[in-house]
Amino acid sequence: MERHERLERTAALSALRWGVRLAFAALGIGIVGALVRQVGAEALCQILRDAAPWLPLVVGLEAARIGTDALATYAAYGPAAGKCLPVRVLVRAALVARAVSSIAPAGRTAAEATKAALLAPWAGPAAATAAAATGQAVTLVSGGILSVPCAAAAYVISGASPITMALVLHAGLLITAGTGIRVAMRAPWLGAIAGRLSRRAGAHVHAMQARARETSLLPPGPIAAMLLGRVIQVAQYAILARAVGAATGVSRALVAEGASMVALAVGAFVPAQVGVSEGAFAWSADVLGATVPQALAIALLGHALEAFFVAVGALVPLLWRAPAPPDEQPEH
């Protein structure tokens, strides 16, 4: 009887999660539809057609950005990375995780979990867990750091505007949250709590914490790699602004990056942030130096880029077989 009730509760929770996801997706699609009707589909399609020749360059930069993500993951494994992580396995995991990050709610967390699952057979579960948590932390910290120049650029262009204030808040929250994750990873109380739940959980957390302590509290290597990826993304937005005919320049590109990060934070549980990024770019069109159709086109081109790499990530497991992992694991 208890088992039947547990199964019913599990099924109900699963249905609720899917219902919430579908509701968010429907809301996002509705926002996109409303914005397209507002600006005019014909004008928007013309802007997108004119921007199309620039897309191969943006795709190339996105591939480089995925490379920086793989580099950050490599650095998060610490000194033992060179011995346990084959480069092709790491690149394969980064491509699959890139697709997951675009379609899953809380995409970055899901992407780090995906990489941990794919890399654990080579590095061991404790090291993979520590690296995944570190990856989540440095993603937040790097986003917070870059939010500072984004907020400064927004202030120069628009003063103490809502986007400026949002970016200041965003910087503080992300740096605090990322640092908090790293502090918790090294804190004795985390292992103690896990040990009270079960001996196995306690042993795993203690092993993970031992690996986490092999790197500094805020490891500079992963943070630098993630910051490089974000700088590449700023360059992408500069190119997209040029492609749609909007104002260009470093300040405008930084504001576009800031708007994208705020949209990602607000729409963390919206699949692919559909509607959220379009709303954020349309809302900040004046600060971006763009018309509303141009700002909306930038967001839609960003979604096209996401869709391309979702397709790549979906094909990777089918066409690129992973080598057999070693028989003996470094740890269990």
N, C-alpha and C positions, 0 to 999 in steps of 0.2 A: 504493500500500500504506500509506504513512504517513498519507495523508488518510483512508483507511478506519479506521485505528487511532484517529486523532483523533476521528472521528465516534463510534466505539464508546465511547471514554473519556467523551466529552461525554454520550452517552446514558446511560452507567452512572452518572455523577455526577448527572444530572438525576433518574434513577430513585431514587438514594440520597436526594437532597434531598426528593423527594416522599414517600418512605418515612418519613423522619424526621418530616416535618410531619404525616403521617397518624398516626404513632405518638404524637406529642405531643397531637394532637387527640383521639385515642382515650383517652389517659390523662386528659386534662381532662374529657371527657364521663363517664368512669368515676368521677372524683372528685365531680362534680356529682351523679351518680346515687346514690353512696354517702351523700353529705350529705343529699340529699332523703329517702332511706329512713330515715336516722337521726332527722331532725326530724319526719317525717311529712308526706306530700304534702297531706293535707287541711288541716292547720294552716297550712302554707305558702301554699296557694292562698287561704285566707281572708285572710291578711295582705296578699297581693298584690292581692286584690280591694279591700280597704279602702284601699290606697295608690293605686289607679288614678286617683282624681280629682286627685291632685297632679301627675300626669305632664305635663300641658300646661305648667305653670309650669317644670318641670325642662327640658322641651324648649326653651322660650323662652330659658332661661339658657344652654343648650348652643349655641343659635344665636348668642348674644352671645359665647360663648367662641370660636366659629369666627371671629367678627369680630375678636377680639383676635389670633388666629393670623394672619389676613390682615394686620392692622396690623403685627405683628412682622415678617412677610415684607417688607412695604413698607419698613419702617425698615431692614431688613438690606441693601437695595439702595443705601442711602446717598443722597447728594445728588441723584443722577440719577434717582431713582425716579419723581418727578413727571413727568419728560419721557418716560419709556419704558414705564410701566406703566399702561394703562387700568384704572380701578377695576373695571369689570365683568369684565375678564379675570382680575384678581387674585381677586375673589370666587368666580368660577367655579372657578379652580384650587384655592382653599382648600376648597371643598365636595367636589371630587373627591378631594383629598388626605385629607380627613377620613375618607372611606369607606375609602381604602387603608390608613390607619393602623389601622383597626379589624380588618382581615382579614388583612393581610400579616404574616409573621414580621418581627421588628425593625421594627414598624409605623412608628415615627417616622422612621427612616431612609428607608424606602420612601416615606413621605408627602413628605419633602423632595425626594427624587429625582423624584417625580411633579410637584410644583410646578415644579421646575427645568425639566423637559421641556416643561411647558405654557407657561411664561413665557419660555423662551429665544428663541422667534421675535420677541419684542418687545424684550427686554433684551439679547440676545446670550448665547452659551453661557458665556463666561467669567464674566460678571456673574451669570448664573443659578446656575452652580456655586458661586461664592463665597457667594451669598445662601443656597443650600441648606446648605452646610457651616456657615455662621454660624447658620442656623436650628437645626441639630442641636446646635451648641455652646450656644446660649443656652437651648434647651430643658433641657439638662443643668444649666446653671448656675442657672437659675430654679428647677428642681426641688430642687437642693441648698440654695438659699437658703430656700425654703419648708419644707424638711425640718427646719430649725433650730427654728422655732416649733412644728412638729408634734412634734418630739422633746421640747421643753419641756412641751407639753401632756400628752404621754404620761407624762412623769416626774411631773408634778403629780398625775396620776390614779393611776398605778401604780408610781411609783418606778423603780428601775433594772431594769425588766422587759425581756423579750426584744424587745418592739416598740420600746421606748425605745432600746435598744442598736442595733437594726436601723436606726432612723432616724438616729441619730448617724453610723453607718457610711455610710449612704446619702448623707447630706449631704456628707461628706468626699469620697467617691468621685465623686459627680456634679460637684461644683465643680471638682475636680482634672481630671476627664476633659474637661469643657467648656472649661476654660481651656487644657488641652493641645491641643485641636483648633484653637483660635484661634491659639495660638503656632505650631503646625505650619503653619497656613495662611499665615503671614507669614515663615516661616523660609527662608533661602536654600537650605539643603540639600534641601528638598523639590523645588524646581525643578531642582536639579542632578541628583537621582536620576531624575526624570522625563525630563530631557534625555538621560541615558545610555540609557534604554529606547528612546526614539525622538525625533527632532527635533520631530515634530508634538505628541507628548505634552508635551515640554518647553515648547514655545511656548504650549500651552494652560494649563499650570500657571503659567507666568510671567504670563500675562494675568490668570488668576484671582487670583494673589497681588497683582497691582497693584490690582485692584478691592478685595481684602480690606483692603489698607492704607489705603483711603479712609475706613475707619471705625476707631474706637479698638479696642484689644485686646479689651476687654469692652464692646461698644457699649451704652450705657444705654437707648436707645430700644427695641430689640428685647427686651432683658431686662425692661424695665418692662411692655411689652405682654404678654409671656409670664407675668409675675407676676400681672398683672391677670386673665388667663385662669385661673390657678390659684386666685386668690381667689374667682372666680366658681364654680369647682368645689367649693371649701369650702362655699359657700352651697348648692350643689346637695345635698351630703351632709347638711347640716343639715336641708334640706327632706325628703329621703328618710328620715332618722331620724324626723322628726315624722310622716311618712306611715305608717311601719310601727309606730309606737307605742314607739320606743326613746327613750332619754334624749336630750335636746337640749342645745344650748349650744355656744359657740365652741370650747371645749377638745375636746369630743367630735367636733365636725365636723373639727377639725384632725387628730385621731387617725385618723378615717376617711379623710381625704385622704392621710395618711401611709401607712396600710395599702394604699391603692390604688396609690400610687407604688412601694412595695416590691414589691407583686404584679406591677406592670408591669415592674420591673427583673428580678425572678426569672423571670417567664414571657415574656420578650421574644420567644422563638421559638415560643411556643404561639399558634396562630391565635386572635385575639380574646381571649387570656388566659382561655379557657374552663377552668374548674376552678381556676385559680390564684387569681383574685380571690375566688371563693367560699371557697376554703380559707383565704385570708388573713383575710377578714372573720370567718369562723367561729372561726379561731384567736384573733383579737383581740376577740371578742364582749364579754368582761368589761370590757375597757378602753373599748370603745365605749359601754358602758352599755346593751347590748342582749342579748336572749336569742339563742341560736344560730339559731332560725328567723328572728328579726328581722334578724340580721346577714346571713344567707343571702339573705333577701328583698332587702336593699339591694344586694347584689352582682348578683342576678338582674335587678333593675330597671335597674341600670347597663348590663347586657347588652341589655335591651330598648331603652334609649336608643341604644346603639351600633347595634343592628339598624335602628332608624329612620333614622339618618343614613347608614348604608350604603346603604339603599334610595334616599335622596335623592341621594347621591353617584353612584349607578349611573344614576339618571334624568337627572342634569344633562347629560351629554354627548349624550343622545338628544333632550332637549327644549330645551336652551339652546345654540344654535350659537355658537361663538366668532367674533368679527369677524375679517376677514382681517388678517393681520399686515402690517406695513409692508414694502415691497419691499426697502429697504436696511436692513441690520442695523447696530447701533452698533459691533459687533466680531464677529470670527469666531474 
